[in-house]
Structure formats: C-alpha cells, structure tokens
C-alpha cells in the first residue's frame, strides 16, 4: 500500500504552527524558560515536541498553563552551538510546523519588542580603545522589520545612526571604537515605527577575522587554473561570509583568451559559476565587483569535485504522516549542468526502490520503505550520486523553501533546515509514545 502526498491535504490546516518564541534570544550553554505561542499544540494522546537544527534539550514545564495555543519549556542549548539563527520546529502526529528562528550565542543579548511611540534604549559600559560590535537581530530572524539604531556617547550626544547594510540586511550593525570611557546608549526603533516586532540587541567584543593565508583576495583579481578535459569546474562565492559587500562577477577564459563562461548578476550572490572543461590547458578566472569597486575582500571555493547537478524534492510540504510497514512515494527532481546521465537517489536512513533518475530525465518517483519498528519521528536526508568517467559525484537533495524570506541578506536558511524530510510514524491501532 502506498501513501501519496496528496492524501495529506486534509491534515494541513491542523498541523502545529509557531507564531512567536519568547524570549527570542537563547544563551548557549545555559537554561532558559521559553514560551512558544502558536496553534494546534494540544493533542492529549500525543504531546507536541520540539526539533532544532542544533543540539538542544526542550523539557515541557507541566505545571505551566500549557494550552492548544501556547507551551512552556525549559530549554538548554549546547555550549558549542555556533552563534546565529537557531531553527525551531514543533511536531506531533498532526504534522511539523514551519521553522521559527531564535538568536543563539554565548555572549549575552537583550530581547525586546518595538513600540510605535518610543525607541527602545539599551545602555552599556565601554572603555576607550576596546572595540565593540553593536548589532540588532530581528530581520535576520525572519521578522518583518526594518530597524535603525542611534548610538550616544556618555554625554548623551549622538555619535552615529546606522540603518541598512549590504552585509547584514535591515539589521543595524556597527563596530564601535569608544572615544572615551563611560556609559554609552543605543536607541532602536523600526523605521516605520511599527510596534510588536521582536528583536534583540547585542554588544560584544570585536573579534578580528583570521582567515587562512591565501584564502582572501581583493577585487579585481585573476586566478590561473590548470584544468583537464571533461572536468566539471564549480566556483562558488563565499564573500558574504567575510562581511564584505563585494558582488562578484566571474569570467572564465580558455587558454587562447576567449571567455567561455560568466556568472554574477547581483541577484543570486551564492550561485556558482559552472563549466565542463572542453580541453586540457591553463585557464584564467577573472573576478571583479559587479559595480567595479576595487580593493573589496572576496573569497571563492574552486572545485572540480562538485556534482554537475542539483536535486530537490517536489512535495510542497517537507513532512509525511504514515504508519509502520507502509511505503511512501517521494518525487525528486534534478537541474542538470552539462550532464545527462543517470543519477541514483540514496538515503543513510531508508531502503529505497525505483530511485534512479534515468538518462536525460528530469525527475523520478522513488518508493521508501518504512520499517515495522520505527521511531515516532524520522528526520531523513537524501543525496544523489553519479559516476562520470570513473569519478563519483554526490549532491545533497534540498527541500522546498519552508518559509517566505523577509531578510535582505538571508540567501540561504540556517544549516539543517533545507534538505531535511520528516516522517511521522503513527503506530497501528493508535499513537506511539
């Protein structure tokens, strides 16, 4: 018996939903009492549980007023979780919520909610010569916000007002070099004075990035590449990770000097330049800024091992509700880059049948076998594999975007959001706890 995606349309209105996470800042390595507000949490025979993309422990506080619209948890975030957005999803046997984001860091931050009649004020001590990073997290947590921040010196005089950034989107970010010792203040408001927008402000020591020698270049630049016929060259921009505003234009020239590939339009900053190499030779990769700005730091990843194809699932939800022993059909699609051969879909979790995208085909409907002894939630990932001229290429399978993005600079979701598919296993004759 097969379980098809369209059979779950009736479930979609009843799946858990997260509206807010309070507080929106969780300190790594410490415990925090968290209130999650939303809907469809209360399922008596099956409590709502939490999945996150980094290690964390969520313990339901049973003495609190846990209802269909709110749950209270004691949350402990692992100390080694990297700073930045934490993806949080609620799940029960009705389904899996779309991800909500909270800010995690070992450095303290202060959560707040905007008001439409006054700016939020944050005070802090600073010493001359000790540089600090003053920043707000809101838009980068997928909140529909456009905040501005004004910094004041110990005498109450404004030093600078910061708004949008090419690197940090609509979240204000400033490296402060205090001119004197004393108590400084930040005043933060939405540029349209909208209220009830969640945000958090952080003042932390400035840490100079120390990339490996030779990794960082400056625009414009030319790189020589010794390439072989048949290789698949992939050049991926990494500039945004440096905090550089450079928008890369990449041109690949063959040994005789003619340009054979170009990428860089300013709209897809993380999309790579791809080219199958036509013949052996010394090629040249020219890198410049799209706006012809000189001296901007940049970084690229150059590889001849990246797969010449991209893979994704096609179901509009990234979860399936099924039972032990059943089979689930999942459709996978491919975007090919100068490769027309077969691609085998695999998973470290499941056995699969009919999981080969045939030559020149664009998709396949694979059959996944659910074990008779399965956990209640299986979070699976998939990958595609192809052997080309004796070399094995592998690419991760991505899922449809789970949310509409509001941040200007969030080009990709945090690690562990896209690429995960959730299988909720209902035991026969009832639920399984």
VENWOGI-V251702 format. One record per pair of residues at least 6 apart in sequence whose ideal C-beta (glycine too) atoms are under 8 Angstrom apart, sorted by the first residue. I is the first residue (numbers start at 0). J is the second residue. D is the distance in whole Angstrom. If there is no record, write none. Layout:
I/J/D  I/J/D
This chain:
0/325/6  0/326/7  1/325/8  1/326/5  1/327/7  1/328/5  1/366/7  2/319/7  2/320/8  2/321/5  2/325/5  2/326/7  2/327/5  2/328/7  3/328/6  4/314/4  4/315/8  4/316/7  4/319/7  4/328/8  4/329/8  4/330/8  7/94/8  7/316/7  7/319/7  7/320/6  10/93/6  10/94/6  10/320/6  11/94/7  11/316/7  13/39/6  13/93/5  13/94/7  14/39/6  14/93/5  14/94/3  14/95/7  14/96/6  14/318/8  15/37/7  15/38/7  15/39/5  15/40/6  15/47/6  15/89/4  15/90/6  15/91/6  15/93/7  15/94/7  15/95/7  15/96/4  16/37/4  16/38/5  16/39/6  16/89/8  16/96/5  16/97/7  17/35/6  17/36/8  17/37/4  17/87/7  17/88/7  17/89/6  17/96/5  17/97/7  17/98/8  17/99/4  18/36/5  18/37/5  18/38/8  18/99/8  19/35/7  19/36/5  19/37/8  19/99/8  19/197/7  20/33/6  20/34/8  20/35/6  20/87/6  20/99/6  20/101/5  21/33/7  21/34/5  21/35/8  21/36/7  21/110/8  21/197/8  22/31/7  22/33/7  22/101/8  22/110/4  22/199/7  23/101/5  23/102/6  23/110/5  23/136/8  23/140/6  23/197/5  23/198/7  23/199/6  24/101/7  24/102/5  24/103/8  24/104/8  24/108/4  24/109/7  24/110/5  24/136/8  24/199/4  25/31/5  25/33/7  25/74/6  25/76/5  25/85/7  25/101/5  25/102/7  25/103/5  26/76/7  26/103/8  26/104/7  26/105/7  26/107/7  26/108/8  27/76/5  27/77/7  27/78/5  27/79/8  27/80/5  27/82/8  27/103/5  27/104/6  27/105/5  28/76/7  28/77/7  28/78/3  28/105/6  29/75/7  29/76/7  30/73/6  30/74/7  30/75/5  31/73/8  31/74/5  31/75/8  31/76/8  32/60/7  32/71/7  32/72/8  32/73/6  32/74/8  33/57/8  33/71/7  33/72/5  33/73/8  33/74/5  34/69/6  34/70/8  34/71/5  35/49/8  35/69/7  35/70/5  35/71/8  35/72/7  35/87/8  35/89/7  36/68/6  36/69/5  37/68/7  37/69/8  37/89/7  37/96/7  38/67/7  38/68/6  39/67/7  39/91/8  39/93/6  40/47/4  40/65/7  40/66/7  40/67/6  40/68/7  40/69/7  40/70/5  40/89/7  40/91/8  41/47/8  41/65/7  41/66/6  41/67/4  42/91/5  42/92/7  42/93/6  44/429/7  44/430/5  45/91/5  45/92/5  45/430/5  45/432/7  46/59/7  46/91/7  47/70/6  47/89/5  47/90/7  47/91/5  48/57/7  48/89/7  48/90/6  48/91/7  48/376/8  49/55/8  49/57/4  49/72/7  49/87/6  49/88/7  49/89/6  49/90/8  50/87/8  50/88/5  50/89/8  50/90/6  50/95/7  50/376/7  50/378/7  50/421/8  51/57/8  51/85/6  51/86/6  51/87/5  51/88/8  52/85/7  52/86/4  52/413/6  52/414/6  52/415/3  52/416/6  53/76/7  53/77/7  53/80/4  53/81/7  53/85/6  53/103/7  53/414/8  53/415/7  54/76/8  54/77/4  54/79/8  54/80/7  55/74/6  55/75/7  55/76/5  55/77/6  55/80/7  55/85/7  56/74/7  56/75/4  57/72/5  57/73/8  57/74/5  58/72/6  58/73/5  58/74/8  59/65/7  59/70/7  59/71/7  59/72/6  60/71/4  60/72/6  60/73/6  63/71/4  64/71/8  65/71/6  70/89/8  76/85/7  76/103/6  78/105/7  80/103/5  81/103/8  82/103/6  82/104/4  82/105/7  82/106/8  83/102/7  83/103/7  83/104/8  83/413/7  84/100/4  84/101/7  84/102/7  84/103/8  84/139/6  84/140/6  84/141/8  84/413/5  85/100/7  85/101/5  85/102/7  85/103/5  85/413/7  86/98/4  86/99/8  86/100/6  86/412/7  86/413/5  86/415/6  86/416/5  87/98/6  87/99/5  87/100/7  87/101/6  88/95/6  88/96/5  88/97/7  88/98/5  88/99/8  89/95/7  89/96/4  90/96/7  90/318/8  90/376/6  90/421/7  90/423/7  91/423/8  92/320/7  92/375/8  92/423/6  92/425/6  92/430/6  93/320/8  94/316/8  94/318/6  94/320/7  94/423/7  95/317/7  95/318/4  95/421/5  95/423/7  97/401/5  97/402/5  98/401/6  98/402/6  98/412/7  98/416/6  99/141/8  100/140/4  100/141/5  100/413/7  101/140/7  102/108/6  102/136/4  102/140/6  102/199/5  102/201/8  104/201/7  104/203/8  106/201/6  106/203/4  106/204/8  107/201/7  108/136/7  108/199/5  108/200/7  108/201/4  109/121/6  109/199/6  109/200/5  109/201/7  110/197/7  110/198/7  110/199/4  111/119/5  111/121/8  111/187/8  111/198/6  111/199/7  111/200/7  112/194/8  112/195/6  112/196/7  112/197/6  112/198/7  113/119/7  113/144/7  113/146/8  113/187/8  113/188/6  113/189/5  113/193/6  113/194/6  113/195/7  113/196/4  113/198/7  114/194/5  115/192/5  115/193/6  115/194/4  116/192/8  116/194/8  117/188/8  118/149/8  118/186/4  118/187/6  118/188/4  119/186/7  119/187/5  119/188/7  119/198/8  119/200/8  120/184/6  120/185/7  120/186/5  120/187/8  121/184/7  121/185/5  121/187/7  121/200/5  121/202/7  122/182/6  122/183/7  122/184/5  122/185/8  123/131/8  123/182/7  123/183/6  123/184/8  123/185/8  123/202/5  124/181/7  124/182/6  124/183/8  125/131/6  125/175/7  125/177/4  125/180/7  125/181/7  125/182/8  125/183/5  126/177/6  126/180/5  127/177/5  127/178/7  127/179/5  127/180/6  128/176/8  128/177/7  129/177/7  129/204/7  130/174/6  130/175/7  130/176/5  130/177/8  130/204/8  130/205/4  131/174/7  131/175/5  131/177/7  131/202/6  131/203/7  131/204/6  131/205/6  132/172/7  132/173/8  132/174/6  132/175/8  132/201/7  132/202/7  132/203/5  132/204/7  132/205/5  133/148/7  133/150/6  133/171/8  133/172/8  133/173/5  133/174/8  133/175/5  133/185/6  133/200/8  133/201/8  133/202/5  134/167/7  134/170/7  134/171/7  134/172/4  134/173/7  134/200/7  134/201/6  135/146/5  135/148/6  135/170/5  135/171/5  135/172/8  135/187/6  135/198/6  135/199/7  135/200/5  135/201/8  136/170/6  136/198/7  136/199/5  136/200/8  136/201/7  137/144/4  137/146/6  137/169/8  137/170/6  137/196/6  137/197/7  137/198/4  137/199/7  138/144/5  138/145/7  138/146/7  138/168/5  138/169/4  138/170/5  138/405/6  138/406/5  138/407/7  139/167/7  139/168/6  139/170/5  139/406/5  139/408/7  139/409/6  140/197/7  141/402/6  141/404/7  141/405/6  141/406/6  141/409/7  142/196/6  142/197/6  142/198/7  142/405/7  143/196/7  143/405/5  144/169/6  144/170/8  144/189/6  144/193/8  144/196/5  144/198/7  144/405/8  145/162/8  145/163/8  145/169/5  145/189/6  145/190/5  145/191/7  146/169/7  146/170/7  146/171/6  146/187/6  146/188/7  146/189/6  146/190/7  146/196/8  146/198/6  147/160/6  147/161/7  147/162/5  147/171/6  147/187/7  147/188/6  147/189/8  147/190/5  148/160/7  148/161/5  148/162/8  148/171/4  148/173/7  148/185/6  148/186/7  148/187/5  148/200/8  149/157/6  149/159/7  149/160/4  149/161/8  149/185/7  149/186/5  149/187/8  150/157/7  150/158/5  150/159/6  150/160/8  150/161/8  150/173/7  150/175/7  150/183/6  150/184/7  150/185/6  151/157/6  151/158/7  151/183/6  151/184/5  151/185/8  151/186/7  152/158/5  152/178/7  152/179/7  152/181/7  152/183/6  153/179/7  153/180/8  153/181/3  153/182/6  153/183/6  155/184/8  158/175/8  159/173/7  161/171/5  161/172/7  161/173/5  162/169/8  162/171/6  162/190/7  163/169/6  163/407/7  164/170/7  164/171/8  164/172/5  164/408/8  165/244/4  165/408/8  166/172/7  166/239/7  166/242/5  166/243/7  166/244/6  166/408/7  167/408/6  168/406/5  168/407/4  168/408/4  168/409/7  169/406/7  169/407/6  170/406/8  171/187/7  174/205/6  175/183/8  177/183/7  185/200/6  185/202/8  187/198/7  187/200/6  189/196/6  208/241/7  208/242/7  210/241/7  210/298/7  214/298/6  215/241/7  215/296/5  215/297/7  215/298/6  216/286/7  216/296/7  216/297/6  216/298/7  217/293/8  217/294/5  217/295/6  217/296/6  217/297/7  218/245/6  218/247/8  218/286/6  218/287/6  218/288/4  218/292/7  218/293/6  218/294/7  218/295/5  218/297/6  219/285/7  219/286/6  219/287/4  219/288/7  219/293/7  220/285/8  220/286/5  220/287/8  220/297/7  221/283/6  221/284/7  221/285/5  221/286/7  222/283/7  222/284/4  222/286/7  222/301/7  223/281/6  223/282/7  223/283/6  223/284/8  224/232/7  224/281/7  224/282/5  224/283/7  224/284/6  224/301/7  225/280/8  225/281/6  225/282/8  226/232/6  226/276/5  226/279/7  226/280/7  226/282/5  226/303/7  227/276/7  227/279/5  228/276/6  228/277/7  228/278/5  228/279/5  229/275/7  229/276/7  229/388/6  230/275/7  230/276/5  230/303/4  231/273/7  231/274/8  231/275/5  231/276/8  231/303/6  231/305/7  231/306/8  231/307/4  231/336/7  231/337/7  231/338/7  231/387/8  231/392/7  232/251/7  232/272/8  232/273/7  232/274/5  232/275/8  232/276/6  232/282/8  232/301/8  232/302/8  232/303/6  233/271/5  233/272/7  233/273/5  233/300/8  233/301/8  233/302/5  233/303/8  233/305/4  233/307/8  234/249/6  234/251/8  234/262/8  234/271/6  234/272/4  234/273/8  234/284/6  234/299/5  234/300/7  234/301/5  234/302/8  235/269/7  235/271/4  235/299/6  235/300/4  235/302/8  235/305/8  236/247/5  236/249/8  236/268/6  236/269/6  236/270/8  236/271/7  236/297/7  236/298/8  236/299/6  237/298/4  237/299/6  237/300/6  238/245/5  238/247/6  238/268/8  238/296/7  238/297/5  238/298/6  238/299/8  239/268/6  239/269/7  239/408/7  239/410/7  240/298/7  241/296/5  241/297/7  241/298/6  243/295/6  243/296/4  243/297/6  244/292/8  244/295/7  245/288/5  245/292/7  245/295/4  245/296/7  245/297/5  246/263/7  246/265/5  246/268/6  246/288/6  246/289/4  246/290/7  247/263/5  247/268/8  247/286/6  247/287/8  247/288/7  247/289/7  247/297/6  247/299/7  248/261/7  248/262/8  248/263/4  248/286/7  248/287/5  248/288/7  248/289/5  249/261/7  249/262/5  249/263/5  249/272/5  249/284/6  249/285/7  249/286/6  249/299/8  250/258/5  250/260/7  250/261/5  250/284/7  250/285/4  251/258/7  251/259/6  251/260/4  251/261/7  251/272/6  251/274/6  251/282/6  251/283/8  251/284/6  251/285/8  252/258/5  252/259/7  252/282/6  252/283/5  252/284/8  252/285/7  253/259/5  253/277/7  253/278/8  253/280/7  253/282/6  254/280/4  254/281/5  254/282/7  259/274/6  259/277/7  260/272/6  260/273/7  260/274/4  261/272/7  262/270/7  262/271/7  262/272/4  262/273/8  263/272/8  263/289/6  264/289/8  265/289/5  267/410/8  268/410/6  269/410/5  269/411/6  271/305/8  273/307/7  273/336/5  273/337/8  274/337/8  275/307/7  275/336/8  275/337/4  275/338/8  276/282/7  284/301/7  286/297/6  286/299/7  288/295/6  288/297/8  304/390/8  304/392/7  305/392/7  305/394/8  306/383/7  306/385/7  306/392/4  306/393/6  306/394/4  307/335/7  307/336/4  307/337/6  307/338/4  307/387/8  307/392/7  308/333/5  308/334/7  308/335/5  308/336/6  308/338/6  308/342/6  308/383/7  308/385/7  308/392/8  308/394/6  309/333/7  309/334/4  309/336/8  309/394/6  309/397/8  310/331/6  310/332/7  310/333/5  310/334/8  310/342/7  310/344/7  310/381/8  310/382/8  310/383/5  310/394/6  310/395/7  310/396/4  310/397/7  311/331/7  311/332/6  311/396/6  311/397/5  311/398/7  311/399/7  312/329/6  312/330/7  312/331/6  312/332/8  312/381/8  312/396/6  312/397/8  312/398/5  312/399/7  312/420/6  313/330/4  313/331/7  313/332/5  313/362/7  313/399/8  314/329/7  314/330/7  314/399/7  315/399/6  317/398/4  317/399/7  317/401/6  317/419/7  317/420/5  317/421/6  318/420/7  318/421/4  318/422/7  318/423/6  319/327/5  319/329/8  319/420/7  319/421/7  319/422/5  319/423/7  320/423/5  320/425/7  321/327/5  321/369/6  321/422/6  321/423/7  321/424/6  321/425/7  322/369/7  322/424/7  322/425/5  322/426/7  322/427/6  323/369/6  323/370/7  323/371/5  323/372/7  323/373/5  323/424/6  323/426/6  323/427/7  324/369/6  324/370/8  324/371/5  324/427/8  325/369/5  326/366/5  326/367/7  326/368/6  326/369/7  327/366/8  327/367/5  327/369/6  327/422/7  328/364/5  328/365/7  328/366/6  328/367/8  329/364/7  329/365/6  329/367/6  329/420/7  330/362/6  330/363/7  330/364/5  330/365/8  331/344/5  331/354/8  331/356/7  331/362/6  331/363/6  331/364/8  331/365/6  331/381/7  331/383/8  331/396/6  332/361/6  332/362/4  333/342/6  333/356/5  333/360/8  333/361/6  333/362/7  333/383/7  335/361/8  338/385/7  338/387/7  339/358/6  339/359/5  340/358/6  340/385/6  340/387/7  341/355/6  341/356/6  341/357/6  341/358/5  341/385/7  342/355/7  342/356/4  342/383/5  342/384/7  342/385/5  343/354/6  343/355/5  343/356/8  343/383/7  343/384/5  343/385/7  344/351/7  344/354/4  344/355/7  344/356/7  344/363/7  344/365/6  344/381/6  344/382/8  344/383/6  344/396/7  345/351/7  345/354/7  345/381/7  345/382/6  345/383/8  345/384/6  346/367/8  346/379/6  346/380/7  346/381/5  346/382/8  347/380/7  348/377/6  348/379/4  348/380/8  349/367/5  349/368/7  349/369/8  349/379/6  350/367/8  350/368/5  351/365/5  351/366/7  351/367/6  351/368/7  352/365/7  352/366/4  352/368/7  353/363/7  353/364/7  353/365/6  353/366/5  354/363/7  354/365/4  354/366/8  355/363/6  356/362/7  356/363/5  356/383/7  357/363/7  367/422/8  369/422/7  369/424/7  373/422/8  373/424/5  374/424/7  375/423/7  375/424/5  375/431/5  375/432/7  376/421/7  376/422/7  376/423/6  376/424/7  377/421/7  377/422/4  377/424/7  378/419/5  378/420/8  378/421/6  378/422/8  379/419/7  379/420/5  379/421/8  379/422/6  380/395/7  380/396/7  380/418/6  380/419/6  380/420/7  381/395/8  381/396/4  381/418/8  381/420/7  382/393/5  382/394/6  382/395/5  382/396/6  383/393/7  383/394/5  383/396/6  384/391/6  384/392/7  384/393/5  385/391/7  385/392/5  386/392/8  395/418/5  396/418/6  397/417/5  397/418/5  398/417/5  398/418/6  398/419/7  398/420/6  400/412/8  400/417/7  401/412/7  401/416/6  401/417/7  402/412/8  411/417/7  424/431/7  425/431/7
